[in-house]
Amino acid sequence: MKKTVGLFAAGALVVALSACSTGATPAGSGGAAGGAPNKALDQIVVGFAQVGAESGWRTANTKDIQDSFKEAGIQLKFSDAQQKQENQISAIRSYIQQNVDYIAFSPVVQTGWDAVLGEAKAAGIPVILTDRAVDSKDTSLYITFLGSDFVKEGKEAGDWLVQQYQGKSDPVNIVQLEGTTGSAPAIDRGTGFADAIKANPNMKVVASQTGDFTRAGGKQVMEAMLKSQPKIDVVFAQNDDMGLGAIEAIEAAGKVPGKDIKIITVDAVHDGMQALADGKINYIVECSPLLGKQLIDIVKKLNAGESVPQRIVTDETTFTQDQAKEALPNRKY
Ligand code: GYE
């Protein structure tokens, strides 16, 4: 009898505690996660819902996150959504069910998250966005967004191009290989690039299509564009992998990538940097996949009851061919 009462009391305590944490966790209210859980680091559980394994960037990002959690001694539950939003939503729901302490995820597309993030909020589980943003009016659905400024990346790609053709008024025909349709980096890089070139009427994006951030996608789209476009001067690939796929298509068509057709990409992962050093790509805007340590910092701060900024922008640079040759030997990914 005594035992039964004890169990019941313990049950009541759990209910009381979770009710308390729900009330005390105003997810995304500008930073703080509410009352400090102050758990020992090895007691903290973070569920991470990754996009997939579509690119060299993603592989480096996954490795960095897994390594950083190991090093910090914080428990990580990891899932790969294979670039499907419905898989990511199920992963998040399963983390909510498992009552993890934090959910971190990189949303495959920008919209359609309000329902599941509302469920996390109701369960009192703070959500951290890494890498990609969500498009939601309700910013209380997440604590912070850690990642790059994709508009700036697109703008830097366009600025470089404008500079290359400065003083010339001949037509410059550009084709764009877009990332995953509806994803923050595809939308924002496209916006930044268009903005940078818009003052130059001779520069025209003559075709723009998604290659879904993959090498195979970039190759396929480029093959079709080489057939349908009478003259292509420049490829703007919204990531290295699609640019690398485009190089294969350009070479197969008997043209010289980097010379007959200039190529600009974003990411600066190892294979992209190698192609840049080899003269097949002309310019790369860096996008850092190394978000693991910053994610750990956020988790530690929230655990200690400290606030974090609602937006944390990653530092990054750009690379010319010469700069790539110099940077390659020390590049970690
Ligand atoms: O540029 C691309 C990846 O979201 C920043 O996703 C990331 C992008 C990255 O597939 O290679």
Residues whose N, C-alpha, C, O or C-beta is under 5 A from the ligand:
A	BS01	GYE	E54 S55 W57 R58 D131 R132 P185 F213 Q238 N239 V266 D267 C287
